[in-house]
Amino acid sequence: MNQGIILQRGKERPIKDKHHWIFSGAIAKAPNYSNGDILPVYSASGELLGHAMMNKDTSIAARMINFDSTDPVSSIKLNIKRAIKYRQELFRDQNTNAYRLINGEGDNLSGLVIDKYNNVLVVQIVSTGMDKLINEIVSVLTNELNVDCIYEKSTIGARKKEGLPDVERILFGKLPEKVEILENGVKFLVDIKNSQKTGLFLDQREMRKLVGEFAKDRTVLNCFSYTGGFSLYAAINGARKVVSVDIAQDAVNLSKDNFVANKISTDNHEFRAVDAFDYLHNQELNFDFIILDPPAFAKKREDIPNARRGYLDINKTALRKMPSNSFLLTCSCSYHMDQRMFEDIIKQAALETGRKVKIIAKHRLASDHPLNIFHNEMDYLKSLLLYID
């Protein structure tokens, strides 16, 4: 066993089942190493299980790169190329040129997320191992793709657990002030530097499309509207009126710009820079389609009780005030709240408001956000499209 980590007896089963994370308690012995180093991983009996990126300062002490004897850096480069090829197959028609290029464990690249916005790539790095390999990652990307800019926007909370500071920087090329992209033929202007996440919530693409399918001739309220993705799909598909509500004035302004970019008059639509919670509680909500897509209420497990109250509150408020024969799209991106828990909250909201509610659709996973069947912890996004009798 050559300078690798050795697992406790019996702790090799998750790794043999191709799970990417090794928790600190599973490690029996390890050599001296620096955070971010790559080491071979052995079972207690001495069997080589693969290679992992190490971090002694976090509960996830190792992130598997591969599960065989292949050179680990070569494995990372190969998996990046495979991820690129898969997306190129998905989006051949150029009707969509913004998508998740690399989805962490879903592409066997733990700690690495890359989104593509036309010819700009936005990189998010969570792990110290991937952080050390940034030059190799950029080299593969520039060799495989024709890009104008690669921008790192590693500002998510998970980096703190890895002992990494927030980082925003240009890794290649020049970042434009705004990037124009296409999603299902719909134009969006994306302000990458001043945006949430990487710029646009690409994981909701299929749900935006679903909203468009139901929006014709309806009045629509989009709460927590951000830059107006759901609003735009509703308006393009014939909604009579769309009201977009978000607390951030910059996001509301960009929503208007997105309407203009798609040659949609803003005369029949409203854009409100107000607190969505206040709007829900203080307005009549006489809409026949309401969209609730709030930010995560539970960012850690201890937040779950408060998150339950938050989701229950906004959904009860909407259900209590909505007219009959209307639709409610309600979503949760809280990682620590699973599908069953979310559905139980919506059931409680329906019971407490005395409304008859039917589930007519559940979340449609965007195909560029694949989930690893051996590592399903990244299945965080939940959506329910409801019909209110």
Secondary structure as GFF3:
##gff-version 3
##sequence-region A 1 389
A	DSSP	beta_strand	5	7	.	.	.	ID=ss1
A	DSSP	alpha_helix	13	16	.	.	.	ID=ss2
A	DSSP	beta_strand	21	23	.	.	.	ID=ss3
A	DSSP	three_ten_helix	24	26	.	.	.	ID=ss4
A	DSSP	beta_strand	27	29	.	.	.	ID=ss5
A	DSSP	beta_strand	38	42	.	.	.	ID=ss6
A	DSSP	beta_strand	48	54	.	.	.	ID=ss7
A	DSSP	beta_strand	60	66	.	.	.	ID=ss8
A	DSSP	alpha_helix	72	90	.	.	.	ID=ss9
A	DSSP	beta_strand	98	103	.	.	.	ID=ss10
A	DSSP	three_ten_helix	104	107	.	.	.	ID=ss11
A	DSSP	beta_strand	112	117	.	.	.	ID=ss12
A	DSSP	beta_strand	120	125	.	.	.	ID=ss13
A	DSSP	alpha_helix	128	132	.	.	.	ID=ss14
A	DSSP	alpha_helix	134	144	.	.	.	ID=ss15
A	DSSP	beta_strand	149	154	.	.	.	ID=ss16
A	DSSP	alpha_helix	158	161	.	.	.	ID=ss17
A	DSSP	beta_strand	167	173	.	.	.	ID=ss18
A	DSSP	beta_strand	179	183	.	.	.	ID=ss19
A	DSSP	beta_strand	186	190	.	.	.	ID=ss20
A	DSSP	three_ten_helix	202	204	.	.	.	ID=ss21
A	DSSP	alpha_helix	205	214	.	.	.	ID=ss22
A	DSSP	beta_strand	219	223	.	.	.	ID=ss23
A	DSSP	alpha_helix	229	236	.	.	.	ID=ss24
A	DSSP	beta_strand	241	245	.	.	.	ID=ss25
A	DSSP	alpha_helix	249	261	.	.	.	ID=ss26
A	DSSP	beta_strand	270	272	.	.	.	ID=ss27
A	DSSP	alpha_helix	276	282	.	.	.	ID=ss28
A	DSSP	beta_strand	289	292	.	.	.	ID=ss29
A	DSSP	three_ten_helix	301	303	.	.	.	ID=ss30
A	DSSP	alpha_helix	304	321	.	.	.	ID=ss31
A	DSSP	beta_strand	326	332	.	.	.	ID=ss32
A	DSSP	alpha_helix	339	353	.	.	.	ID=ss33
A	DSSP	beta_strand	357	362	.	.	.	ID=ss34
A	DSSP	three_ten_helix	376	378	.	.	.	ID=ss35
A	DSSP	beta_strand	382	388	.	.	.	ID=ss36
###
